[in-house]
């Protein structure tokens, strides 16, 4: 199976529940860079995680603004 993205780099994973995890990737499509944050579901048939339609793709030109918003999150 070929990937939708021209290139992708996995930056990290976060557990969501016992059957899903969130993958954070830096991706490129048609020469444009994005941050893709997507839920992946576990497929026991082939023991792998597969992408779902649940996610968001953020253009890299707004990443600085996203970082600023995240820094303001109160823990």
Secondary structure, DSSP 8 states (H G I E B T S, - for coil): ---SSSEEEEEEEEE-SSSEEEEEEEEEETTEEEEEEEEEEEETTTTEEEEEEEEEEEEGGGHHHHHHHHHT---
